[in-house]
Amino acid sequence: MVPTPMVSATQQSSRIRARKARKNGTKTRRFNRTNGTPAFPVHPEGYTTSAADSKKPESK
């Protein structure tokens, strides 16, 4: 049996960080998929309807 060569500490640390980042991304995506986006008001109280980015009132 021939032992595998050792890698540098930097290379090993980089691989570990990348693996953890991938794993954390998977957890976050799974959490967001099950819980969805929280409900929030489109325009909070006190928002002016005359603002340029305001939602226009529905015409009847």
C-alpha positions as CSV (number, residue, x, y, z in Angstrom):
1,M,0.0,0.0,0.0
2,V,1.3,3.4,-1.0
3,P,0.1,6.2,1.3
4,T,-1.6,9.2,-0.4
5,P,0.5,12.4,-0.6
6,M,-0.4,15.1,1.9
7,V,-1.9,18.3,0.7
8,S,-1.0,21.8,1.8
9,A,-2.9,23.3,4.8
10,T,-4.2,26.1,2.5
11,Q,-5.5,23.7,-0.1
12,Q,-7.2,21.6,2.6
13,S,-8.7,24.7,4.3
14,S,-10.0,26.0,1.0
15,R,-11.7,22.7,0.2
16,I,-13.3,22.5,3.7
17,R,-14.6,26.1,3.3
18,A,-16.0,25.4,-0.1
19,R,-17.7,22.2,1.2
20,K,-19.2,24.0,4.1
21,A,-20.5,26.9,1.9
22,R,-22.2,24.4,-0.5
23,K,-23.8,22.6,2.5
24,N,-25.0,25.9,4.0
25,G,-26.5,26.9,0.7
26,T,-28.4,23.6,0.5
27,K,-29.8,24.1,4.0
28,T,-30.8,27.7,3.2
29,R,-32.5,26.7,-0.1
30,R,-34.3,23.8,1.6
31,F,-35.5,26.1,4.4
32,N,-36.7,28.8,2.0
33,R,-38.5,26.3,-0.2
34,T,-40.5,24.9,2.8
35,N,-41.2,28.2,4.5
36,G,-41.6,30.5,1.4
37,T,-41.4,34.2,1.4
38,P,-42.8,36.0,4.5
39,A,-45.9,38.2,3.9
40,F,-45.1,41.9,4.0
41,P,-47.0,45.0,2.9
42,V,-46.3,46.4,-0.5
43,H,-46.5,49.9,0.8
44,P,-46.1,50.4,4.5
45,E,-48.3,52.8,6.5
46,G,-47.5,56.4,5.8
47,Y,-46.3,55.8,2.3
48,T,-47.3,58.5,-0.1
49,T,-49.4,57.4,-3.1
50,S,-48.0,60.3,-5.1
51,A,-44.5,58.8,-5.1
52,A,-43.0,57.8,-8.4
53,D,-42.8,54.1,-7.5
54,S,-46.2,53.8,-5.8
55,K,-48.8,51.4,-6.9
56,K,-51.5,53.1,-8.9
57,P,-55.1,52.9,-7.5
58,E,-57.3,50.5,-9.4
59,S,-59.8,52.2,-11.7
60,K,-63.3,50.9,-11.7
